[in-house]
Amino acid sequence: MLEKRIGIYIYFKQNKFIRQLKRYGHLVYVNKEKKYLLLYIYESDLPQTIEALNGLKYVNDVLVSEYPNIKREYGTENFEPKDYRVI
């Protein structure tokens, strides 16, 4: 059984701390200009990881991804046909 993972965005002060932040999860993306990275971790480890990251002096902010909350079902909806002609 696969364990659920979630993405967290970590904003850091300097680019030299990327290597230290890689040990907290699976590194997916790094933006060196805006100084943030995307890290995937297991949902069961989320509270401990966020607490540990917020305790680091070189971390500015930690945000949890909102991707699991986005509606991804694009089923057909009953829209009434509208007349868009301009009279």
PyRosetta script that sets phi, psi and omega in degrees:
from pyrosetta import init, pose_from_sequence

init()
pose = pose_from_sequence("MLEKRIGIYIYFKQNKFIRQLKRYGHLVYVNKEKKYLLLYIYESDLPQTIEALNGLKYVNDVLVSEYPNIKREYGTENFEPKDYRVI")
pose.set_psi(1, 132.0)
pose.set_omega(1, 179.6)
pose.set_phi(2, -80.0)
pose.set_psi(2, 137.2)
pose.set_omega(2, 177.7)
pose.set_phi(3, -89.5)
pose.set_psi(3, 139.4)
pose.set_omega(3, -176.9)
pose.set_phi(4, -70.0)
pose.set_psi(4, 141.7)
pose.set_omega(4, 177.4)
pose.set_phi(5, -120.8)
pose.set_psi(5, 158.4)
pose.set_omega(5, 179.9)
pose.set_phi(6, -139.2)
pose.set_psi(6, 149.2)
pose.set_omega(6, -179.4)
pose.set_phi(7, -92.3)
pose.set_psi(7, 141.8)
pose.set_omega(7, 173.7)
pose.set_phi(8, -129.3)
pose.set_psi(8, 140.7)
pose.set_omega(8, 177.3)
pose.set_phi(9, -99.8)
pose.set_psi(9, 129.0)
pose.set_omega(9, -178.2)
pose.set_phi(10, -119.1)
pose.set_psi(10, 121.3)
pose.set_omega(10, 175.6)
pose.set_phi(11, -97.6)
pose.set_psi(11, 128.2)
pose.set_omega(11, -175.1)
pose.set_phi(12, -123.9)
pose.set_psi(12, 168.3)
pose.set_omega(12, -174.1)
pose.set_phi(13, -84.8)
pose.set_psi(13, -41.6)
pose.set_omega(13, -178.1)
pose.set_phi(14, -136.3)
pose.set_psi(14, 152.7)
pose.set_omega(14, -177.3)
pose.set_phi(15, -67.6)
pose.set_psi(15, -19.4)
pose.set_omega(15, -177.8)
pose.set_phi(16, -70.4)
pose.set_psi(16, -10.5)
pose.set_omega(16, -179.1)
pose.set_phi(17, -91.4)
pose.set_psi(17, 3.1)
pose.set_omega(17, -180.0)
pose.set_phi(18, -61.6)
pose.set_psi(18, -42.7)
pose.set_omega(18, -178.3)
pose.set_phi(19, -62.7)
pose.set_psi(19, -37.9)
pose.set_omega(19, 179.2)
pose.set_phi(20, -70.2)
pose.set_psi(20, -33.3)
pose.set_omega(20, -178.3)
pose.set_phi(21, -76.3)
pose.set_psi(21, -19.8)
pose.set_omega(21, 179.6)
pose.set_phi(22, -63.8)
pose.set_psi(22, -24.5)
pose.set_omega(22, -176.0)
pose.set_phi(23, -73.5)
pose.set_psi(23, -10.9)
pose.set_omega(23, -177.9)
pose.set_phi(24, -86.2)
pose.set_psi(24, -11.2)
pose.set_omega(24, 179.8)
pose.set_phi(25, 178.4)
pose.set_psi(25, -160.3)
pose.set_omega(25, -178.9)
pose.set_phi(26, -94.1)
pose.set_psi(26, 113.0)
pose.set_omega(26, -177.8)
pose.set_phi(27, -75.9)
pose.set_psi(27, 126.5)
pose.set_omega(27, -177.4)
pose.set_phi(28, -110.2)
pose.set_psi(28, -43.5)
pose.set_omega(28, -173.6)
pose.set_phi(29, -147.3)
pose.set_psi(29, 143.0)
pose.set_omega(29, 176.1)
pose.set_phi(30, -132.1)
pose.set_psi(30, 130.9)
pose.set_omega(30, 171.7)
pose.set_phi(31, -113.2)
pose.set_psi(31, 106.1)
pose.set_omega(31, -174.7)
pose.set_phi(32, -77.2)
pose.set_psi(32, -24.5)
pose.set_omega(32, 179.5)
pose.set_phi(33, -74.0)
pose.set_psi(33, -43.7)
pose.set_omega(33, -179.4)
pose.set_phi(34, -92.4)
pose.set_psi(34, -4.4)
pose.set_omega(34, 174.7)
pose.set_phi(35, 58.0)
pose.set_psi(35, 59.7)
pose.set_omega(35, 171.3)
pose.set_phi(36, -145.6)
pose.set_psi(36, 162.3)
pose.set_omega(36, 177.0)
pose.set_phi(37, -142.3)
pose.set_psi(37, 158.4)
pose.set_omega(37, 177.0)
pose.set_phi(38, -108.9)
pose.set_psi(38, 126.6)
pose.set_omega(38, -175.8)
pose.set_phi(39, -128.1)
pose.set_psi(39, 132.8)
pose.set_omega(39, 175.2)
pose.set_phi(40, -99.0)
pose.set_psi(40, 132.4)
pose.set_omega(40, 177.2)
pose.set_phi(41, -133.9)
pose.set_psi(41, 165.7)
pose.set_omega(41, 175.7)
pose.set_phi(42, -73.8)
pose.set_psi(42, 142.0)
pose.set_omega(42, -178.4)
pose.set_phi(43, -62.4)
pose.set_psi(43, -29.2)
pose.set_omega(43, 179.5)
pose.set_phi(44, -68.9)
pose.set_psi(44, -25.7)
pose.set_omega(44, 179.8)
pose.set_phi(45, -93.6)
pose.set_psi(45, 3.1)
pose.set_omega(45, -172.6)
pose.set_phi(46, -60.1)
pose.set_psi(46, -50.9)
pose.set_omega(46, -177.8)
pose.set_phi(47, -62.3)
pose.set_psi(47, -41.8)
pose.set_omega(47, -179.1)
pose.set_phi(48, -67.9)
pose.set_psi(48, -37.9)
pose.set_omega(48, -178.6)
pose.set_phi(49, -68.7)
pose.set_psi(49, -43.3)
pose.set_omega(49, 179.3)
pose.set_phi(50, -64.3)
pose.set_psi(50, -39.9)
pose.set_omega(50, 178.4)
pose.set_phi(51, -64.2)
pose.set_psi(51, -41.3)
pose.set_omega(51, 179.3)
pose.set_phi(52, -67.8)
pose.set_psi(52, -39.7)
pose.set_omega(52, -179.4)
pose.set_phi(53, -69.5)
pose.set_psi(53, -38.0)
pose.set_omega(53, 178.3)
pose.set_phi(54, -67.6)
pose.set_psi(54, -21.4)
pose.set_omega(54, 178.2)
pose.set_phi(55, -80.7)
pose.set_psi(55, -12.4)
pose.set_omega(55, -179.3)
pose.set_phi(56, -79.4)
pose.set_psi(56, 138.6)
pose.set_omega(56, -175.8)
pose.set_phi(57, -75.5)
pose.set_psi(57, -18.3)
pose.set_omega(57, -179.6)
pose.set_phi(58, -96.8)
pose.set_psi(58, 7.1)
pose.set_omega(58, 177.5)
pose.set_phi(59, -103.6)
pose.set_psi(59, 125.2)
pose.set_omega(59, 179.0)
pose.set_phi(60, -84.2)
pose.set_psi(60, -45.9)
pose.set_omega(60, -174.1)
pose.set_phi(61, -154.9)
pose.set_psi(61, 150.7)
pose.set_omega(61, 176.8)
pose.set_phi(62, -129.8)
pose.set_psi(62, 123.1)
pose.set_omega(62, 179.8)
pose.set_phi(63, -121.7)
pose.set_psi(63, 137.9)
pose.set_omega(63, 176.8)
pose.set_phi(64, -89.4)
pose.set_psi(64, 137.2)
pose.set_omega(64, -177.9)
pose.set_phi(65, -64.6)
pose.set_psi(65, 141.3)
pose.set_omega(65, 178.2)
pose.set_phi(66, -92.5)
pose.set_psi(66, 7.3)
pose.set_omega(66, -177.2)
pose.set_phi(67, -57.5)
pose.set_psi(67, -40.2)
pose.set_omega(67, 179.2)
pose.set_phi(68, -65.3)
pose.set_psi(68, -19.3)
pose.set_omega(68, -178.2)
pose.set_phi(69, -90.7)
pose.set_psi(69, -6.2)
pose.set_omega(69, -178.1)
pose.set_phi(70, -82.2)
pose.set_psi(70, 136.2)
pose.set_omega(70, 178.3)
pose.set_phi(71, -69.6)
pose.set_psi(71, 125.0)
pose.set_omega(71, -178.3)
pose.set_phi(72, -118.6)
pose.set_psi(72, 11.4)
pose.set_omega(72, 178.5)
pose.set_phi(73, -100.4)
pose.set_psi(73, 118.7)
pose.set_omega(73, -176.6)
pose.set_phi(74, -111.3)
pose.set_psi(74, 50.9)
pose.set_omega(74, -179.9)
pose.set_phi(75, -70.7)
pose.set_psi(75, 168.5)
pose.set_omega(75, -179.6)
pose.set_phi(76, -74.1)
pose.set_psi(76, 137.4)
pose.set_omega(76, 176.8)
pose.set_phi(77, -115.3)
pose.set_psi(77, 153.7)
pose.set_omega(77, -176.7)
pose.set_phi(78, -86.7)
pose.set_psi(78, 85.7)
pose.set_omega(78, 174.8)
pose.set_phi(79, -92.3)
pose.set_psi(79, 133.5)
pose.set_omega(79, 176.7)
pose.set_phi(80, -75.3)
pose.set_psi(80, 139.6)
pose.set_omega(80, 178.7)
pose.set_phi(81, -64.1)
pose.set_psi(81, 132.0)
pose.set_omega(81, -178.2)
pose.set_phi(82, -112.5)
pose.set_psi(82, 149.6)
pose.set_omega(82, 177.4)
pose.set_phi(83, -96.1)
pose.set_psi(83, 113.6)
pose.set_omega(83, -175.6)
pose.set_phi(84, -100.2)
pose.set_psi(84, 12.4)
pose.set_omega(84, -179.9)
pose.set_phi(85, -72.0)
pose.set_psi(85, 142.4)
pose.set_omega(85, 176.0)
pose.set_phi(86, -92.8)
pose.set_psi(86, 126.0)
pose.set_omega(86, -177.2)
pose.set_phi(87, -100.2)
pose.dump_pdb("model.pdb")
